[in-house]
Amino acid sequence: MNALLALFGVAILFVIAYLGVDVLGLHSLFGIVLPYAAIFLFLIGFVVRIFQWAKSPVPFRITTTSGQQKSLNFIKSNNLESPHNTTGVIGRMALEILFFRSLFRNTKAEVKENERIVYGPDKWLWAAALAFHWSFLIVFLRHYRFFAEPVPEFILKMQAVDGLFQVGTPIVFLTGLILLASVTFLFLRRVVLPQVRYISLLADYFALFVIMAIAISGLLMRHFYKVDIVGVKELAMTLVGFKPVVPEGIGFIFYVHLFFVCVLFAYFPFSKLMHLGGVFLSPTRNLANTNRIKRHINPWNYEVKTHTYEEYEDEFRDVMREAGLPLEKES
């Protein structure tokens, strides 16, 4: 039901784009107003969420570890699995952000016919997630060619590598196909696996469907529907220069693609997609495990009045003496 509702929502968004552009001719709304509004919401929402996380108190070290902690000198520690200094933290964060190291270790549980639970690796999820994020990043960077003149050399080289296996004209970019295939796999995994489907929310499906719509409309725009690329470049350059002009005859499919990109940008700060920024602020990842090296005291703890044994004995010495209890001091 959640998947169907999300799909219906994305279909409604497509109808809105179709009616707005192809029927009502609101090219300025979909080409200028909505992109600016989406970027504004994205930046403000992103900064607010990061600020909220950054000001959250973390008085104790709650790092997750899977290796020997630094303790005595004759015990070999693992500074990557259980980092005790900044170098180790940077190394672990780099592996986590660039290669999803913790997800690589993810395991799955299955119930066999004899009702025995068997645990095994789940490398397909890691591979799909890695392919999805890296292809999305490369596609995002490739689009920078529309916003710069001249186009930076590294963008041209990236584009050449991406289109290395040329199939016809225009060139087929591998990352576009990988992006669509990987996001489709992530969607099917949520639908096919009962335990994953049980915990999947409407928001999970909606984000996947929006990204699917962006990938599909991008492929359609590049290979099947005529789009004025020069007009797209002109629109992008005028948007960046804050002197927006909507050229004529760009093509309907472009505005559909742009509309779904705007939806993703506006939705981003209010969704689980914010793990893009949250991973850098996760105390289970970005803190060194120095619990044995240094004593960490909660700075927010208020001073507690204590009642020592000496004070207790002074208060009840006579009663304790009459009861025959031993005393450290007789008077």
N, C-alpha and C positions, 0 to 999 in steps of 0.2 A: 504494500500500500504506500509506504514512504517513497519507494522508487517511482511509482506511478504518479504520485502527487508532484514529485520533483520534475518528472518529465513533462507533466501537464503545465507546470509553471514555466519551464523553458519554452514550451510551445506557445504559450501566451506571449512571452517576450518576443518570439519570432513574429507573431501576428502584429504586435505593436510596431515593430520595426517596419514590417511590410505596409501596414496602413499609413504609418507616419511618413514614409519616404515615397513609396510607389503610388499611393492614392492621394494623400494630402500634400505631398511635395514639401515636407518640412525638412529640407536639406540642412538649413542652418542650425536647426535644433539638434539634429542627430550628428552633424559634422562639427559643430562648434560648442554649443551650450553644454550638451551632455559630456563630451570629453573633458572640458574644463571642470565641470561639477564633479565628475568621477575622480579626477586627479586631486581636487581639493579635498573630497571626502577621504580619499586614500591617505593623503599626507597628514591631515589633521587626526584621523582615526588611528593611524599607525603611531604617531608621536604620542597621543594620549595613552594608548595601550602600553607602549614602552615605558612611559613615565609612571604609570600605575604599577607596573611590575618592578621598576627600578627602585621605587620608594618603599616596597614591601620589606619589612625587617627580616633578616636572616641571621639570627644571633649565633647559631650553631652550625658546624660543618655537617652536612647531610649528603656527602658525596656517595654515589654508588660506585662500588669497587668490585673487581673480579681478579685481584692479584694480591701478592704479599705487600702489606703495608710497611712503610719505613719505621723501624724500631731500633733494635740493637745492631751495632756495626757488623757483627759476624753473621747476621741473617740477611741474605740477599733479598732486596726489595725490587718490585716492578714499578718503575716510575711512570710507565705508560698506562698500566692497568689501575694503579693506585698512586696517582701523582702526589708528590710531597713538595713540589716547587713549581714555579711559573712555567718552566720549560716543559715539564710533564703535562701540565694543564693545557698548554698550547698544542702539544702533540696529540693529546686525546681529543680535544675539540676539533682539530683539523681532520682527524680520521672520522669523527662523528659527522661533521658537516659536509665533507667532500665525498665520503665513501659509505656513510650510514653503518658504521662499525657495529653498533649495538643491534641494529636490525639484521645484520649478517648472522648474528648469533641466535636469532629468534628461532624458537622451536614450536612445533605444532603437536597437539595430542589427538590421537585417533582411537576410537573404540573398535577393536577387531570383532570377528564373528563369535569368538569365545568370551566376549565381554571383558577382554583384557585391554587396558589402556596402554598404548604404545606411543612413545615420544620420538619425534624425528625432526630432521632439519626442514626449514621452510625457505629455501634459497630462491624460489620463484618470486616470492613477495619482495625479497631484497633486490633481485635483478629488475623487476618491474618498477619498483620505486626509484631505483637508481637511474634507470633509463628514462623514466618520466621526468624527474627533476632536472637531469642534465640536458635532455632534449628541449625541455621548456626554457631553460636558461639560454641555450644556444639560439633557439628561435627568437627569444626576446632580444638578444644582442644583435642578431641579424637584422632586425627591423630598424636598428639605429641608422641604417643607410638612408632611410626616408627623412631623417631629422638632421642630417649634416651634409654640408657641401663645402669642400670635397669630402667624400666618404673616407674615413680613416683606413689606413692600410691593413690593420689587423682584422677589420670587418670584412674586407675584400678577401683576405686569406682564409678566414673562417668560412666564408661563403663558398670559396673554391673547394675547400676540403669537404664541406657538407654536400656539395653537388658533384663529388668526384665520380660517382657512377652515373654518368649522364644517360638518361633514357628519353630520347626525343627532345622536343622544344615546346615549352620552356623546360629548363633543367628541373629534375625532381630532387628536392632536398630531402635527404634521409631523415633528418631530425623531425620533419613534419609528419612522416609516416610513423616513425618510432613514437612520437608523442601521442598520436591517435591510437596506436596499438597498445601502448602501455596504459593509457587511461582507460581503454576498453577492458583490459585485463583486470585492472583494479576495480572497475565496476562489476564485472562478472564474478569476481571473487566475493564481493559483498552479496551478490544474489544467490550464487550456487552454494556457498558454505553456510550451513544453517546457523552455526555459532556466531559467524560474522554478521549474517543477516539479522540475527536477533538484537545485536547491539548497534546496528546501523540506524542513524537518524535521518530525518528529512534533509537536514543541512548537509550531511555527507553526500547524499545522492545529488543534491542541487549543485554543489561545487563541481562534481564530476561531470554532470550534464552540461554545465556552462562551458567547461574547458573542452569537452567534446564538440560543442557547437562552434567554439572558436577554431578548433583544429579543422573541422569539416568545412566550415565556411571559407577558411583560408585555402584549403586544397581546391575547393570548387572555384574560388576566385582566381587561383593561379592556373588551373588546367582546363576548366570547362566553361567558365563564363567570362565574357569580355569585360575587362576593367581598364580604365585609362590610368596607367601607372604614372605617367607624367603629372596628371591631375592629382593623384594621391600624394606624390612628392610635393607638389605645390601646396596642397592643403596642410600637410605635415609641417612644412617649413614656415608657413604663415602662422600656424598654431604656436610653434616654438617662439616665433618672433612677436607674439601677442598682437598680430595684425591679421586676424583670420579672414580668409577669403575662400568661399566654396566654389571650386571650378564646376563648370557644367559637364555633364555626361560621364561622370566617374563610373557609375554602375551601381545598381541596386544592391548586389551581393556585398559590395564593399561596406555599405552602411550597416548591413546586417552584422558583418564581421566586427566592425567598429563598435556597434551597439553592445554586442556580447562582451567585448573587451572592457567597455565602460562599466557594464554590470559587474564583471569580475573585480575591477579595481574598486568600485564603490562597496562591494560586498566583502572584500578582503579583510579589512580591519575588524570586522564584527564576526568573523568565522574562525574555524580551526586552522585556516590557512595562515594565521598569524604565528604559527610555529616558525615561520621564516625569521622573525625577530626574536621570538621567545626562546629559541634554542640557545642563543647567546647569553640569556639571563637565567638559565636553568641552574639553580644551586646544586643540583645533583651532578652537574657536568663541569661547571666553571670554577669550582672551588678545589683547592689542594687538600688532600687528606692528611692533615697535621694534628689529628686528635691525640696522638701519642707523643708528639714533639712539643706541643704547646697547649697550655690549658686555656680553653675558651670560656670566658665568663659572659653571661648575658648582660649587656649594658643596661637593659631595661628593668632588671631585677631591683626591687626596692629593698632597703635594708630591713632585715627581719630581726626582731628582738629575741635573743636566745636566753635560756635559763639553764646555766651550767649545773653540773652535779655539786660543785662546791656551794653554790647558792642554794640548791635544793637541800643539802645537808645542814647548812646554817639555819634554814627555815624550819626543818623538822627534826633537829638533833634530839631534843628532849623526847619526842614521841618515839623516835627510832631507838633511843637508849632504853626506854621503858619496855619496848617490844623485844629487846635483846638482839637487835640488828647491829652488825659490825659498823663501826665508824672510822673514817679516815683521820678525823680530828676529834679529840675528846671535848674541846671547847672552842 
